[in-house]
């Protein structure tokens, strides 16, 4: 197969990618072109870039590694691993594996279960198999360390054995690499753009594809990191993978002029701040910058976003924002974090009151948070579960039972 590798600054890589897409399209605007990208966001950017520079475009497929693996491998037979199943499987492995005895009393810890699952994911992403885990003890420098690594390897094997009953992202990659090895020659080349880091699974999949499909890789390397080791290693990795020497692109003629110096705008309040932000957006649009190349970063989205969105709507400016508020910023998400803080700090009164407020917001309190706040102030407890329970046992106020029920729910 004929492979090519280009390295250079992003500005030069973009121009070369656009030229490759135009060449593959030729005189047929419906000709399919496949581009493997490092992330979905990069794919969105490239789709807009191609449309801006080359006009309407069809059949330009921008794929992530997961997309490529799913369409390359055979359809999975096993059910997918449920999102919430990983931690229970890790805890079960720690409790069932004899090797987990090396962890002592920590084997029942949720934190250790999360660490075990994370380590298993990292090892699987690196392409290490269960057979490779048996080599862990051989790397030990002492008998004690060897015993610990043997126990860790045994626990990881138990975890992976339970996870093998499901389809996981790692098994999808393995199936795709196996399907690609020795596959018939593919007529269309695969463009690989903006992939900076390759895991073992990524490398195995590309290596298998390289045997049946021409790959054209675009690897970023700026002049700023020419003296650094990692960009050279990245280039060498792709050279070894594709079996070709890299062609360096010169972007001197393409380099953009230095950006204007940052400017500061003072605003009296968040409403004025939103108005000034939209004014800057309109000024940039008047200078020819398309809206999809602008971004607004907010330090406090909860308080700043409503006014900004209202101001954008007032001017009829279309915008995109990530859907939802994010689980951590929702009332239930904040309550979950608050419960952890309450346990860590032994039920301080201010945090307890905040927890009652959030429970009321979600309809889980069964009383008015304001009434419970009065009881909380009368109890005059600063913190400590023992102190709260002792005062509640002697309290005779009106809302004592409601406070007791809410307190029990929290603790």
C-alpha positions, 0 to 999 in steps of 0.5 A: 500500500502507498502511504504518506506522512506530512508533519508541520504547523497546523496552518500548513497541515490545513492547507494540505488537507484541503488540497487532498480533499479537493483532489479526492473529490475531483470533478465528482462533488459526491465522491466519498472522502474519509477523514480520521480525526482526533476528536468530535470537536476537531471534526466539527471545525474541519467540516466548517473549514471545508464548507467555508473554503470549498463551498457546499460539500457532501460525503465528507465523513469525519470519523473518530477512532471509535467510529472507525472501529465500530464500522470496521469490526464485526457486529458485537455479539455480547451486550454492551457494558452498562455505564454503572457496572464498572465499579461494582465489577471492580469491587467484586473482583477485590472481594473475590480474588485471593490476590486482593489480600495484598491490599489488606483492609483497603480491599473494601474501599470504593476508592481502591475499586475506582483505582483498579478500574482506571488502571485496568482501562489504562492497561487495556488502552495500551493494548496489554492482554491478560497474558501480559499481566502475568509479567508484572511480578517479574519487574519487581525488585524485591520479594515483597514487591513481587508478591504485591504485583502478583496479587495485583495481577491476579485481581486485574485478571479477575476483573477482566474475566468478569468484564469479558462477558460484555462488549467494551470499547477496548473489545470493539477496537480489538475486533476491528483490528482483527477484522482489518488484518488481511482484509481486501484492499480498500479503494479509498484512502483514509486521511488521518488528521490531528491525531497527536497521541496514539494508544496501543489500541489506536496503533494496532487498528491503524497498523492493521488498516495500513495493510489494506488501505492507503493512509495519508497522515497529517501530524502536527509539529510546530516550530515552537516545539522543534527542540522538544523530544515528544514531537520527534517521538510522535513523528518517529511513531507514525514513520514506523507505523506507515513505513515512510519518511515524513515530508515536512511542510513549510508554513512560513508563507502561511503563518498568520500575523501576530494577533492583536494585543488583548483589550480589557473592557470594564463593566458595572455589572453582569448586564453591562458585561453581557452587553459589551461581550455582544458588542465585541462579537458584532465588531468581530463579525463586521471585521469578517470573522465568521461566528463559528470561529468565535468563542466566549468563555465564562468564569461563572456560567450560572450567573453570567450565561442568562444575561449573555444569552438574552443579549445574543437573542435580542440582537438575533445572533445565533449561538451554540452552547453545550446542552444541559447544565452538566450533572455536577451543576444540577441540584442533584449533582451539587447535593451529591458533592455537598453530602461528601463535604458533610461527611468529611467535615462532620455535619457543619451547620451551614452546609447542612442548611444548604443540603436542606435547601437543595432537597427542597428544590428537588421535592425530597425534603418533605418540609419547608427549608425555612422552617428547618432553618429556624430549628437549626438556629435554635439548636445552636450546634456548630458541627458534629453528628453526636452534638446534633443528635444530643440536642435533637433528643432534648428539643421540643420545638414545633418542627423538631420531627420534620428536622429529625426526618430531614437530618436522618435523610442527609446522614 
